[in-house]
Amino acid sequence: MKRNIFSLLKGNYIKYTIIQIFVAVAAFLGLLNPVFTRTIVDDIITDGKKQLLLPVLGCMLLATVLRLGIRYICQMNLEKITQKIVLNLRRQTFRKLMELDFSYFDRHGAGEMMTQMTTDIDITRQFLAHCIYVSLENITLFFGSLLILIFYIDAKLSSMLFFVMPVVVILTVSLAKEQKEKYRRLRQVHADLNTVVGENIWAQRVVKAFVREEYENNRMAKVNEAFRQGQIDISNTSRKYLPFIQNIHGIIQLYLVVVGGIFVMKGIITLGELVMFNSMIWMITGPLSGAGFLINEAISGFASYEKLMDLMEAKPKIIDKNRSRKLETIKGKVEFKNVSLRYQNSQALRDVSFVAEQGTSVGIIGQTGSGKSSLIHLLGRFYDPDSGAVFLDDHYIKDIDLEVIRNAVATSQQEVFLFSDTVSANIAYGCPKATAEEIRQAAKYAMADEFIQKLPEGYDTVIGERGVTLSGGQKQRLALARAILKQPSVLVLDDTTSALDSETEKEIQKKLREICQDKTLFIISQKISSVKDCDQILVLQDGAVIQKGTHEELLAEEGGYYQSVYKHQYGGVING
């Protein structure tokens, strides 16, 4: 998409142009009444041509009705066009968000993206629907009145305007330059404000649990104050220029009373022409007075559009190659060869190598921040390694179609996200065509069926946003059911049972062994009990694999990390 706000009118250029032409026509019709007023004063009242009264009044009425009708039709059609633009723009920006990978969301806050999807789109629409409309109307009135006053009344009386116009142009250009960067900064502060509000809505239970209301109030106050200060800065800049622009009208009025009166007394112009001049002065000074406000609106529109373009021009780092293989199935063999991964400010993985054959299970254990989840992110190709390579079924992962990879790999995470929908819909999120029986069977494997049946509407119960009405263990079991229902070749459990009691965890592990006989299973956990039955266990520390083997082999390594964790969790007793 081009960084030209008018590119949004693609497909509507002709219609939009025709509307703007009629906007100018409507403005031109507004110029006729002052002309008719001159006729009434000079020809009808002064010269006594009473037979002209009804025709002139009829013409004035017709011009007024036509102008109002044209303006109404133009405004309605502009609204339709720009609302369609909003519809398409929201669709495009949302699709762009769906295309972008994890690295983009790591760098940009939810508040910023919400502002782009809502406020920035609305301000952009306002520019196309209102600002352009009013600007064109004002330009037509301004130059139309100016030409009539110069060539139809008296050039000398109108000469004052040539001294005023350069001053107005200089003031409006200066205003635009100063306001541009301030509106950019205000858009960013607005995004920060949305972020703080959104986080406090989503994390309200955490805030109250840790009695952090006062901290969050102070945090909100700082961002709110920054937003207020941004608005004040814009207002101060406007006040520095707008009074001069607006007071030009008073200067012109004073000039008109003095000089115009003298011209009438000397017979240079008629009284009707002075009345006409006075009427048209409003059509000149009005646009001049409103120029500052339109400049502010235009700058705000361009600033918002720039923010939208920042999103639309963002490129995902994870993309399919033209030669990506559309494999029919992935059986489940996984291999990491000397894989290293670095995020913006930290090294997540260092030279990791291992092979997991189809139908085997791999346990991954390590301290918080050791790189366990990062390893799994590479498996689903949510990131690409900085060096080394990942293989699925002996195929280089970058050569496999992304959709195939992510259909083959299902992850059940510790931090569960549930939608504000029915229990059934949440479980079937990855398999929308699943039958009610398939959904229930997946829930049984995840030990979730029993508590689901006790809910008010069973599987049709609508759970709160992010699953707030459920316990941590219940949410984890629903997430596990969702992953199981997908029937992946590679199933990843990322601390999925951390909120479960030991008996429920054992029962789930037993059921998983039944359904994962031909699948590759990865279990990430801090608990030895969760990984001890795996075919191989990887111990990660600072992104590197420091131990690798079965439970018995690792337990036999004296002084090793695995043995120390086992002793800590089992009271210092080693019995395998």
C-alpha positions in Angstrom: 0.0 0.0 0.0 1.3 3.4 -1.0 2.1 6.2 1.6 -0.5 8.4 -0.1 -3.7 8.8 1.8 -5.6 9.2 -1.5 -4.6 5.7 -2.5 -7.4 4.5 -0.2 -9.9 5.8 -2.8 -8.8 3.2 -5.3 -11.9 2.0 -7.1 -13.8 5.2 -6.0 -11.6 7.9 -7.6 -14.1 8.9 -10.2 -17.1 8.9 -7.9 -15.1 10.8 -5.2 -13.9 13.4 -7.8 -17.5 13.9 -9.1 -18.7 14.5 -5.6 -16.0 17.1 -5.0 -16.9 18.8 -8.2 -20.5 19.1 -7.0 -19.2 20.4 -3.6 -17.6 23.2 -5.6 -20.8 23.7 -7.5 -22.7 24.0 -4.2 -20.2 26.5 -2.9 -20.5 28.5 -6.1 -24.3 28.6 -5.7 -23.6 30.2 -2.3 -21.9 33.1 -4.1 -25.1 34.0 -5.9 -27.2 35.3 -3.1 -24.9 38.3 -2.3 -25.2 39.2 -6.1 -29.0 39.0 -5.9 -28.8 41.1 -2.7 -27.0 43.9 -4.7 -29.8 43.7 -7.3 -32.5 44.1 -4.6 -30.7 47.1 -3.0 -29.6 49.0 -6.2 -32.3 48.0 -8.8 -35.4 47.3 -6.7 -35.1 49.5 -3.7 -33.0 52.4 -5.1 -34.2 52.5 -8.7 -37.8 51.2 -7.9 -37.8 48.3 -10.4 -40.4 46.4 -8.3 -41.2 43.9 -11.1 -37.8 42.3 -10.5 -38.5 41.5 -6.8 -40.4 38.1 -7.3 -38.0 36.8 -10.0 -35.0 37.7 -7.9 -36.4 36.2 -4.7 -37.3 33.1 -6.7 -33.8 32.8 -8.0 -32.4 33.2 -4.4 -34.8 30.5 -3.1 -33.8 28.1 -6.0 -30.1 28.7 -5.5 -30.5 28.0 -1.7 -32.6 24.8 -2.2 -30.2 23.5 -4.9 -27.2 24.2 -2.7 -28.7 22.4 0.3 -29.8 19.5 -1.9 -26.4 19.1 -3.5 -24.6 19.4 -0.1 -26.9 16.7 1.4 -26.3 14.3 -1.5 -22.6 14.9 -1.5 -22.3 14.3 2.3 -24.3 11.1 2.1 -22.2 9.7 -0.7 -19.0 10.7 1.0 -20.1 8.9 4.1 -20.9 5.8 2.1 -17.5 5.9 0.3 -15.5 6.6 3.5 -17.3 4.0 5.6 -16.5 1.4 2.9 -12.9 2.5 3.1 -13.0 2.0 6.9 -14.5 -1.5 6.4 -11.7 -2.4 3.9 -9.0 -0.8 5.9 -9.9 -2.6 9.1 -10.1 -5.8 7.2 -6.7 -5.2 5.6 -5.0 -4.2 8.8 -6.5 -7.2 10.7 -5.3 -9.5 8.0 -1.8 -7.9 8.2 -1.8 -8.6 11.9 -2.6 -12.2 11.2 0.3 -12.4 8.7 2.9 -11.0 11.1 5.0 -13.3 13.3 5.9 -13.3 16.9 8.9 -11.0 16.5 6.5 -8.1 15.5 4.3 -8.6 18.5 7.5 -8.7 20.7 8.3 -5.1 19.6 4.8 -3.6 19.5 2.3 -3.3 22.4 -1.3 -4.3 22.2 -2.4 -0.7 22.9 -0.5 0.6 19.9 -2.1 -2.0 17.6 -5.6 -1.3 19.1 -5.1 2.4 18.4 -4.2 1.7 14.8 -7.2 -0.5 14.3 -9.7 2.0 15.8 -8.7 5.6 16.4 -6.2 6.0 13.5 -8.6 4.5 11.0 -11.5 6.8 12.2 -9.2 9.9 12.0 -8.1 8.9 8.5 -11.8 8.6 7.5 -12.6 12.0 9.0 -9.9 13.5 6.8 -11.3 12.1 3.6 -14.9 12.6 4.5 -14.8 16.0 6.2 -11.5 17.8 5.9 -11.3 17.6 2.1 -15.0 18.5 1.7 -14.8 21.6 3.9 -11.4 22.6 2.4 -12.7 22.5 -1.2 -15.8 24.4 -0.2 -13.8 27.1 1.5 -11.3 27.4 -1.4 -14.3 27.8 -3.9 -15.9 30.4 -1.7 -12.6 32.2 -1.1 -11.4 32.5 -4.7 -14.9 32.9 -6.1 -15.6 35.8 -3.8 -12.2 37.3 -4.4 -12.7 37.3 -8.2 -16.2 38.8 -8.0 -15.0 41.5 -5.7 -12.1 42.4 -7.9 -13.7 42.3 -11.3 -17.3 43.0 -10.5 -17.2 45.6 -7.8 -13.9 47.5 -7.4 -10.3 46.4 -7.6 -9.1 49.2 -5.3 -11.5 48.3 -2.5 -10.4 44.6 -2.9 -6.6 45.4 -2.9 -6.5 45.1 0.9 -7.0 41.4 0.5 -3.7 41.0 -1.4 -1.9 42.2 1.6 -3.8 39.9 4.0 -3.5 36.7 2.0 0.4 36.3 2.2 0.2 36.8 6.0 -2.5 34.1 6.3 -0.4 31.7 4.1 2.7 32.2 6.2 0.8 31.7 9.5 -1.0 28.5 8.3 2.3 27.0 6.9 4.1 27.8 10.1 1.3 26.2 12.1 1.4 23.1 10.0 5.1 22.6 10.4 5.0 23.0 14.2 2.0 20.7 14.7 3.1 17.8 12.5 5.6 16.2 14.9 3.4 17.0 17.9 0.5 15.0 16.4 2.9 12.1 15.7 4.0 12.1 19.4 0.4 12.4 20.6 -0.6 9.3 18.5 2.2 7.3 20.3 1.1 8.5 23.7 -2.5 7.6 22.9 -1.3 4.1 22.0 0.6 3.9 25.4 -2.6 5.0 27.1 -4.6 2.2 25.5 -1.9 -0.3 26.5 -2.1 0.7 30.2 -5.9 0.6 30.2 -6.0 -2.8 28.3 -3.4 -4.4 30.6 -5.3 -3.3 33.7 -8.6 -4.7 32.3 -7.0 -8.0 31.4 -4.9 -8.3 34.5 -7.4 -6.9 37.1 -7.3 -10.1 39.2 -3.5 -9.9 39.4 -3.6 -6.3 40.3 -6.0 -6.9 43.1 -4.3 -10.1 44.3 -1.0 -8.2 44.8 -2.7 -5.0 46.1 -1.1 -2.9 43.3 -4.1 -0.6 42.7 -2.1 2.4 43.8 0.9 1.5 41.6 -1.4 1.1 38.6 -3.2 4.4 39.4 0.2 6.2 39.4 1.2 4.4 36.2 -2.0 5.5 34.6 -1.7 9.0 35.9 1.8 9.4 34.3 0.5 8.3 30.9 -2.6 10.3 31.3 -0.6 13.4 32.1 1.6 12.8 29.1 -1.5 12.6 26.9 -2.9 15.8 28.5 0.5 17.6 28.0 0.5 16.5 24.4 -3.0 18.0 23.9 -1.9 21.2 25.7 1.2 21.5 23.4 -1.0 21.2 20.3 -3.4 23.7 21.8 -0.7 26.2 22.7 0.7 26.0 19.2 -2.8 26.7 17.8 -3.3 29.6 20.2 0.0 31.1 19.0 -1.3 31.4 15.4 -5.1 31.1 15.3 -5.9 34.4 17.0 -3.9 36.3 14.4 -5.6 34.3 11.6 -9.1 34.8 13.1 -8.6 38.5 13.9 -7.8 39.3 10.3 -11.6 39.2 9.8 -12.0 42.1 12.2 -9.3 44.1 10.4 -11.0 43.6 7.1 -14.4 44.6 8.5 -13.0 47.8 9.9 -11.3 48.5 6.5 -14.6 47.8 4.8 -16.6 50.2 7.0 -14.2 53.1 6.6 -13.0 52.7 3.0 -16.3 51.3 1.7 -18.3 54.1 3.2 -16.0 56.7 1.6 -16.3 54.9 -1.8 -20.1 55.0 -1.6 -20.1 58.7 -0.7 -17.8 59.5 -3.6 -19.9 57.4 -6.0 -17.2 55.0 -6.8 -19.4 52.0 -5.8 -23.1 51.8 -5.1 -24.7 51.0 -1.7 -25.8 47.6 -3.1 -22.2 46.8 -4.1 -21.1 47.7 -0.6 -23.8 45.4 0.9 -22.6 42.7 -1.5 -19.0 43.3 -0.6 -19.9 43.0 3.1 -21.7 39.7 2.5 -18.9 38.2 0.5 -16.3 39.3 3.0 -17.6 36.5 5.3 -16.9 34.1 2.4 -13.3 35.2 2.4 -12.6 35.7 6.1 -14.6 32.5 7.1 -12.2 30.2 5.2 -9.2 32.2 6.5 -10.5 31.8 10.1 -11.1 28.1 9.6 -7.8 27.4 7.9 -6.0 26.7 11.2 -8.6 24.2 12.3 -8.5 22.4 9.0 -4.7 22.4 9.1 -4.8 20.7 12.5 -7.4 18.1 11.2 -5.3 17.4 8.1 -2.1 17.0 10.1 -3.9 14.6 12.5 -5.2 12.7 9.5 -1.8 12.3 7.9 -0.2 11.3 11.2 -2.8 8.6 11.7 -2.4 7.4 8.2 1.4 7.2 8.7 0.8 5.0 11.7 -1.4 2.7 9.7 1.2 2.5 7.0 3.8 1.5 9.5 1.6 -1.5 10.2 0.7 -2.3 6.6 4.3 -2.1 5.5 5.6 -4.4 8.2 7.1 -7.5 6.7 6.9 -10.9 8.5 10.2 -12.5 9.0 8.8 -16.0 8.8 7.6 -16.6 5.2 7.1 -19.6 2.9 9.7 -20.0 0.2 8.5 -20.3 -3.4 9.7 -23.9 -3.3 8.1 -24.8 0.0 7.0 -28.4 0.0 3.3 -29.0 0.5 3.8 -32.4 2.2 0.6 -34.4 2.7 1.6 -35.6 6.2 4.4 -35.2 8.7 5.1 -38.3 10.7 6.8 -36.7 13.6 10.6 -37.1 13.4 12.3 -34.0 14.8 16.0 -33.0 14.5 17.8 -30.0 15.8 21.4 -29.5 14.4 23.6 -26.9 16.1 20.7 -24.5 16.6 21.2 -21.0 18.1 18.6 -18.3 18.6 19.0 -14.7 19.8 16.2 -12.3 20.6 16.7 -8.6 20.6 18.7 -8.4 23.8 19.5 -11.9 24.9 20.8 -15.3 23.7 17.9 -17.8 24.0 19.5 -21.0 22.6 23.2 -22.0 22.0 24.2 -24.8 19.7 21.3 -27.2 20.5 21.4 -30.6 18.9 19.1 -33.6 19.4 17.0 -36.1 17.4 13.5 -37.3 18.4 12.2 -40.2 16.4 8.5 -40.6 15.6 6.5 -42.1 18.4 9.1 -41.1 21.1 8.8 -38.7 24.0 11.2 -35.9 24.9 11.3 -34.2 28.3 12.7 -30.7 28.5 13.7 -29.4 31.9 15.6 -26.4 33.1 15.4 -23.2 35.1 13.1 -20.3 34.1 14.7 -18.5 31.2 16.8 -21.4 30.2 15.4 -21.6 26.7 12.7 -24.3 27.0 9.9 -22.4 25.3 12.2 -20.9 22.7 13.1 -24.4 21.6 9.4 -25.1 21.0 8.9 -21.9 19.2 11.4 -23.0 16.6 9.6 -26.3 16.3 6.5 -24.5 15.2 8.6 -22.1 13.1 7.3 -19.1 15.0 11.0 -17.9 14.8 13.9 -19.0 12.6 17.2 -19.8 14.2 20.2 -17.5 13.7 22.4 -20.5 13.0 21.9 -24.2 12.7 18.9 -26.0 11.2 15.6 -27.7 12.3 14.3 -30.7 10.4 10.9 -32.4 10.3 10.9 -35.9 8.9 14.4 -35.2 7.5 13.1 -32.1 5.6 14.6 -28.7 6.3 11.8 -26.9 8.1 12.2 -23.8 5.9 11.4 -25.9 2.9 8.1 -27.1 4.3 4.9 -25.1 3.9 4.0 -23.1 7.1 0.5 -24.4 7.2 1.7 -28.0 7.0 4.1 -27.4 9.9 1.5 -25.8 12.2 -1.1 -28.4 11.4 1.4 -31.0 12.3 2.5 -29.4 15.6 0.1 -28.6 18.4 1.1 -26.8 21.6 -0.7 -26.7 25.0 0.9 -23.9 26.9 1.1 -23.0 30.6 -0.4 -19.5 29.9 -3.7 -20.5 28.5 -5.8 -18.2 26.3 -9.5 -19.0 26.1 -12.0 -17.1 24.0 -15.2 -15.7 25.3 -17.2 -18.5 23.7 -18.6 -21.9 24.6 -16.4 -24.6 26.1 -17.1 -26.7 23.0 -16.0 -23.9 20.6 -12.8 -23.4 22.6 -11.8 -27.0 22.5 -12.6 -27.2 18.7 -10.8 -23.9 17.9 -8.2 -25.7 15.8 -10.7 -28.2 14.4 -13.9 -26.3 13.8 -15.5 -29.3 11.9 -15.1 -31.7 14.9 -18.2 -33.5 16.0 -19.6 -33.3 19.5 -18.4 -36.8 20.3 -14.8 -36.0 19.1 -14.8 -32.9 21.3 -16.0 -34.9 24.3 -13.4 -37.6 23.7 -10.6 -35.1 23.6 -11.9 -33.6 26.9 -11.9 -37.1 28.4 -8.3 -37.6 27.5 -7.5 -34.2 29.1 -9.5 -35.2 32.2 -11.8 -32.2 31.6 -15.1 -34.0 30.8 -16.1 -34.4 34.4 -15.9 -30.7 35.4 -17.3 -29.6 32.0 -20.4 -31.7 32.7 -20.9 -29.8 36.0 -21.0 -26.4 34.3 -24.4 -24.8 34.0 -24.8 -25.6 30.2 -22.1 -28.3 30.0 -20.2 -28.0 26.7 -22.4 -25.1 25.6 -21.5 -23.0 28.6 -20.0 -19.6 27.6 -16.9 -19.0 29.6 -15.8 -15.4 30.5 -13.2 -13.5 28.5 -9.8 -15.3 28.7 -11.6 -18.0 30.7 -11.8 -15.9 33.9 -14.6 -18.0 35.3 -12.4 -21.2 35.4 -9.6 -22.2 37.7 -6.0 -22.5 36.4 -6.2 -26.3 36.3 -9.5 -26.2 34.4 -8.1 -23.8 31.8 -5.0 -26.0 31.3 -7.1 -29.1 30.8 -9.2 -27.3 28.2 -6.1 -26.2 26.4 -4.8 -29.7 26.5 -8.1 -31.0 25.0 -7.8 -28.4 22.3 -4.3 -29.7 21.4 -5.3 -33.4 21.5 -8.4 -32.8 19.3 -6.1 -31.5 16.6 -4.5 -35.0 16.3 -1.0 -33.6 15.6 2.0 -35.5 14.6 4.0 -33.6 17.2 2.3 -32.7 20.5 4.0 -30.2 22.8 3.0 -29.7 26.4 4.6 -26.5 27.7 4.2 -26.8 31.5 0.6 -27.8 30.8 0.1 -29.7 34.1 1.7 -27.1 36.4 -1.6 -26.2 38.0 -2.8 -29.8 38.4 -2.6 -32.0 41.4 -0.2 -35.1 41.2 -3.0 -37.6 40.8 -4.7 -35.8 37.9 -1.3 -35.3 36.3 -0.5 -39.0 36.5 -3.9 -39.9 35.0 -3.4 -37.5 32.1 0.1 -38.8 31.4 -1.3 -42.3 31.3 -3.9 -41.3 28.8 -1.4 -39.4 26.7 0.8 -42.5 26.4 -2.3 -44.3 24.9 -2.9 -41.7 22.2 0.7 -40.7 21.5 2.1 -44.1 20.5 2.7 -43.0 16.9 3.2 -39.3 17.8 6.2 -37.4 19.0 5.6 -35.9 22.4 7.5 -33.0 24.0 6.9 -32.3 27.6 8.3 -29.1 29.1 8.2 -29.0 32.9 9.9 -27.9 36.1 8.8 -31.2 37.7 10.8 -34.4 37.5 7.5 -36.4 37.8 6.3 -34.9 34.5 9.4 -35.9 32.4 10.9 -39.0 34.1 9.1 -41.5 31.9 10.2 -39.8 28.6 12.4 -41.7 26.2 15.0 -38.9 26.4 15.4 -35.8 28.6 17.1 -32.6 27.7 18.4 -30.4 30.5 18.8 -26.8 29.4 20.8 -24.0 31.1 21.4 -20.6 29.7 20.1 -21.8 26.3 22.5 -24.8 26.0 21.8 -28.5 26.5 24.0 -29.4 29.5 22.6 -32.9 30.0 20.9 -35.4 27.7 19.7 -39.0 28.4 17.0 -41.1 30.1 15.8 -40.5 33.6 18.1 -43.3 35.0 21.1 -42.0 33.1 20.7 -38.4 34.2 20.0 -39.5 37.8 23.3 -41.4 37.8 25.3 -38.3 36.8 26.8 -37.2 40.1 26.6 -33.5 40.8 24.5 -32.9 37.7 21.6 -30.4 37.5 19.0 -33.1 37.0 20.2 -35.0 40.1 20.1 -31.9 42.2 16.6 -31.0 41.1 15.5 -34.6 41.8 16.9 -34.5 45.3 15.2 -31.2 46.0 11.8 -32.4 44.8 12.1 -35.9 46.4 13.6 -34.9 49.7 17.2 -36.0 48.9 16.2 -39.6 48.3 17.4 -41.2 45.1 15.5 -44.4 44.2 15.0 -43.9 40.4 
